[in-house]
Amino acid sequence: MDKTMLKEQVEIIRQAFGYINQFKGETFVIKLEGSLIAHHLFPLLIRDLVLLHRMGINVILVPGARDRINEVLKKYAIKCRTVNGVRVSPPEAIPLIKMAAFDVTNKIMTMLAENGANGVIGNWVRAKSIGVRNGVDFQCSGLVEKVQIDIVNKVLGEGLIPIFPTIGWSAKGRPYNLSSSEIAFSISVELNAAKLFFIADRPGVTAQGYKIPKEVYVSSDGVVSQLTKAQAGEFLDLNARDSYDEQLDLVAYAYRACKGGVQRVHVIDGRVEGMLLKEIFSNRGFGTMIYANQHDNIRPMVMGDVPEVLRLMQPSIEEGVLVHRTETDLAEYIDNYAVYEVDGTIHACAALQVYSGRQAEIAGMVVDETYSNLGIGKRMVSYLIEQATAKKLKAVFVLTTQTSDWFSHMGFSQGKIADLPPERRKNYNRKRNPLILRYKLSRHRTKGSLRVE
Ligand SMILES: CC(C)(COP(=O)(O)OP(=O)(O)OC[C@H]1O[C@@H](n2cnc3c(N)ncnc32)[C@H](O)[C@@H]1OP(=O)(O)O)[C@@H](O)C(=O)NCCC(=O)NCCS
């Protein structure tokens, strides 16, 4: 194996270890598109889900059953119409719908068992009728009223994988056909899940045929790589339409989940091998990630912050980790700086200095020691990368003597003096001899985007 390949592999393993630590004990709610079950890679996807479960992640599965239900209804010659993406389920169809939904969950349970994990199918969703809307009586098609979280938590506590059929029962025991997306969304919000996945038969949220909010990048294969909660809301407003649209429906659930407190929603392609693991364990995502704003506490620096920021930088300056800066330096470059503030106190700062050749330097990065290892540093880097991306820059770089590993973990790779913009090359301090770490933003658009959890 050549050295570069080995280095890349080691880097991937390091990134994965970081994420394993981070996600142990967290809950991932996963909706599996029903059509994937027949796909030849589905058994591998189940194997990957079992791996997640084994490493201590609480996995909850909600398989969609639409295809199987359609198949069974067709066999028994029961015709149901669909209104706004919802099947109108007449009472006579319900026994068959139940049978088909449980067929799917049984299949998943069997496949989990084949991989050494135990799944449990349960009746944990209280449902209510959709009722009559715009003159259409949805009959036995329902909505989620409540998820019995206590029981689900107990099941998780026993080391089992809960599997939700797309059926719910009313308080009086009447069964309703439910949407798997709605069930997955409801569980993720009620359980305050770390992640909600829509594993779909699509590459993510695609751009073609939709209006895309400004500053949202689309990969070369036409996939929207990430959307903040606000951008997801904007995407929905820009593309509002009267007729049902499956993609907008998914984005709407993702948006509501983020509003409900879920940090990350991922829409990924279940037809590509290893997509789930790549999405979780590497800094680069390949589907679409919709996320609650992780930059809530980050804002541009103002003059009043300068003394506090200098105080924050002082220990690192004394240690020689940061270059010496004065109040005048900070005031002169105030527009470059961002700070991380909690309850009126600044706990981190960093700057983005733009140079020629569409490159920018990340500099002056410090996190208050008492706030270290909380992911604030990574969030600051992600914030600056977002700014650089919005400015349509080509790459960001950092000159560092002590933190090269930390930046490497985030996908930065080692560069040379020759890579620096000429004006920065001139000021390169050969005596200090810092390492140069670069992050190419063009990759952002072609090979997935930096995902800082
Ligand atoms: C480097 C620094 C910004 C990291 O900030 P942070 O908010 O603590 O970092 P995060 O929480 O995002 O990341 C923490 C992880 O990075 C690791 N890490 C921290 N500093 C590191 C370093 N110098 N080298 C390698 N890894 C490092 C931690 O061990 C932790 O690992 P884990 O997730 O496996 O537990 C902070 O330690 C700091 O201010 N250092 C002094 C100033 C400095 O070095 N600035 C960079 C100049 S270019």
The ligand as a MOL file (V3000), in Angstrom:
LIG
                    3D

  0  0  0     0  0            999 V3000
M  V30 BEGIN CTAB
M  V30 COUNTS 48 50 0 0 0
M  V30 BEGIN ATOM
M  V30 1 C -6.8900 23.6280 19.8160 0
M  V30 2 C -8.1240 24.1970 20.4570 0
M  V30 3 C -8.5970 25.3970 19.6550 0
M  V30 4 C -9.2050 23.0970 20.4870 0
M  V30 5 O -10.4270 23.6190 20.9780 0
M  V30 6 P -11.5250 22.7050 21.6860 0
M  V30 7 O -12.8130 23.4480 21.7000 0
M  V30 8 O -11.0420 22.2180 22.9870 0
M  V30 9 O -11.5670 21.4940 20.6760 0
M  V30 10 P -12.8000 20.5450 20.3490 0
M  V30 11 O -13.6500 20.3680 21.5500 0
M  V30 12 O -13.4660 21.0180 19.1110 0
M  V30 13 O -12.0030 19.2090 20.0120 0
M  V30 14 C -11.5030 18.4700 21.0650 0
M  V30 15 C -10.6800 17.3030 20.5940 0
M  V30 16 O -9.4740 17.7830 19.9820 0
M  V30 17 C -8.3520 17.2460 20.7010 0
M  V30 18 N -7.3180 18.2760 20.7330 0
M  V30 19 C -7.3110 19.4440 21.3970 0
M  V30 20 N -6.1410 20.0860 21.1730 0
M  V30 21 C -5.4300 19.3180 20.3390 0
M  V30 22 C -4.1380 19.4200 19.7590 0
M  V30 23 N -3.3460 20.4490 20.0040 0
M  V30 24 N -3.7250 18.4310 18.9260 0
M  V30 25 C -4.5220 17.3560 18.6800 0
M  V30 26 N -5.7360 17.1880 19.2290 0
M  V30 27 C -6.1820 18.1570 20.0560 0
M  V30 28 C -8.8920 16.9480 22.0900 0
M  V30 29 O -8.1210 15.9710 22.7320 0
M  V30 30 C -10.2800 16.4450 21.7680 0
M  V30 31 O -10.2170 15.1250 21.3210 0
M  V30 32 P -11.4580 14.0900 21.5490 0
M  V30 33 O -12.6330 14.6880 20.8040 0
M  V30 34 O -10.9710 12.8270 20.9620 0
M  V30 35 O -11.6920 14.0640 23.0160 0
M  V30 36 C -7.8860 24.6080 21.9450 0
M  V30 37 O -7.3370 23.5370 22.6280 0
M  V30 38 C -6.9800 25.8020 22.1070 0
M  V30 39 O -7.4570 26.9150 22.2100 0
M  V30 40 N -5.6630 25.5790 22.1800 0
M  V30 41 C -4.7070 26.6470 22.3920 0
M  V30 42 C -4.5660 27.5830 21.2220 0
M  V30 43 C -4.2680 26.8510 19.9370 0
M  V30 44 O -3.5580 25.8790 19.8830 0
M  V30 45 N -4.8570 27.3840 18.8570 0
M  V30 46 C -4.6600 26.8690 17.5090 0
M  V30 47 C -3.6430 27.7190 16.8900 0
M  V30 48 S -3.5420 27.3990 15.2060 0
M  V30 END ATOM
M  V30 BEGIN BOND
M  V30 1 1 1 2
M  V30 2 1 2 3
M  V30 3 1 2 4
M  V30 4 1 2 36
M  V30 5 1 4 5
M  V30 6 1 5 6
M  V30 7 2 6 7
M  V30 8 1 6 8
M  V30 9 1 6 9
M  V30 10 1 9 10
M  V30 11 2 10 11
M  V30 12 1 10 12
M  V30 13 1 10 13
M  V30 14 1 13 14
M  V30 15 1 14 15
M  V30 16 1 15 16
M  V30 17 1 15 30
M  V30 18 1 16 17
M  V30 19 1 17 18
M  V30 20 1 17 28
M  V30 21 1 18 19
M  V30 22 1 18 27
M  V30 23 2 19 20
M  V30 24 1 20 21
M  V30 25 1 21 22
M  V30 26 2 21 27
M  V30 27 1 22 23
M  V30 28 2 22 24
M  V30 29 1 24 25
M  V30 30 2 25 26
M  V30 31 1 26 27
M  V30 32 1 28 29
M  V30 33 1 28 30
M  V30 34 1 30 31
M  V30 35 1 31 32
M  V30 36 2 32 33
M  V30 37 1 32 34
M  V30 38 1 32 35
M  V30 39 1 36 37
M  V30 40 1 36 38
M  V30 41 2 38 39
M  V30 42 1 38 40
M  V30 43 1 40 41
M  V30 44 1 41 42
M  V30 45 1 42 43
M  V30 46 2 43 44
M  V30 47 1 43 45
M  V30 48 1 45 46
M  V30 49 1 46 47
M  V30 50 1 47 48
M  V30 END BOND
M  V30 END CTAB
M  END
